[in-house]
């Protein structure tokens, strides 16, 4: 897989470009048996440099993630039946 892109497996949609901070999280999520699908969202470039962070919001069918890289933000939707378990796994590994 080329750097900055993810496709196949649990990845949904034709948009495959990811920021480096999101790539690490997507790779982690792709290995989790509880995750059914990952949908990559918009990237907002050109923000002030800052610390990496992860904001996790529960949604009806899984989790909505807002991932902040050094100078960009990306959104991800993670579809799972084990919402609380996946939230805890992400918090443990990425916060």
C-alpha positions in Angstrom: 0.0 0.0 0.0 1.4 3.4 -0.9 2.2 5.8 1.9 -0.8 8.0 2.6 -3.4 5.7 1.2 -5.5 2.8 2.6 -7.8 0.5 0.6 -9.3 -2.9 0.6 -10.3 -5.1 3.5 -12.4 -3.2 5.9 -12.0 0.1 4.1 -15.2 1.6 2.6 -15.6 4.3 -0.1 -13.4 5.4 -2.9 -11.6 8.1 -0.9 -8.4 6.5 0.3 -6.1 9.4 1.2 -5.2 9.6 4.8 -2.9 11.8 6.9 0.0 10.0 8.7 -1.7 10.3 12.1 -4.9 8.6 10.8 -2.9 5.9 9.0 -1.6 4.5 12.3 -5.1 4.4 13.7 -6.6 2.8 10.5 -3.9 0.2 10.6 -4.7 -0.6 14.2 -8.5 -0.7 13.5 -8.1 -2.9 10.5 -6.5 -5.6 12.7 -9.5 -5.6 15.2 -12.0 -8.4 14.6 -14.7 -6.2 16.2 -14.5 -3.6 13.4 -16.7 -4.3 10.4 -16.0 -1.2 8.3 -13.9 2.0 8.2 -14.9 5.0 6.2 -12.4 7.7 5.5 -13.7 11.3 5.6 -12.6 14.8 4.8 -9.1 16.2 5.4 -8.7 19.8 6.5 -5.3 21.1 5.6 -3.5 24.3 6.5 -4.3 24.5 10.2 -1.8 25.8 12.8 0.8 23.4 13.8 0.0 21.6 17.0 0.0 18.4 18.9 -1.6 15.2 17.6 -4.9 14.3 19.2 -7.8 12.0 18.8 -11.5 12.9 19.6 -13.8 10.0 19.8 -17.6 10.3 19.6 -20.1 7.5 19.9 -22.6 7.2 17.1 -25.5 4.7 16.6 -23.5 2.2 14.6 -20.0 2.8 15.9 -17.6 5.6 16.4 -16.8 8.9 14.8 -13.1 9.9 15.0 -11.6 13.3 14.5 -7.8 12.9 14.2 -5.5 15.9 14.4 -2.1 15.5 12.8 0.7 18.1 12.9 -1.0 20.5 10.4 -4.2 18.7 9.3 -7.4 17.1 10.6 -9.1 14.0 9.3 -12.5 12.4 10.0 -13.1 8.6 10.2 -16.2 6.6 10.8 -15.7 3.2 12.4 -18.5 0.7 12.3 -18.7 -1.9 15.0 -21.1 -3.7 17.4 -18.6 -3.4 20.2 -18.6 0.4 20.5 -17.4 0.7 24.1 -14.7 -1.9 23.7 -13.3 -0.2 20.6 -13.5 3.3 22.3 -11.4 2.0 25.2 -8.9 0.3 22.9 -8.4 3.5 21.0 -8.0 5.6 24.1 -5.5 3.1 25.5 -3.4 3.0 22.4 -3.7 6.6 21.0 -4.2 9.0 23.9 
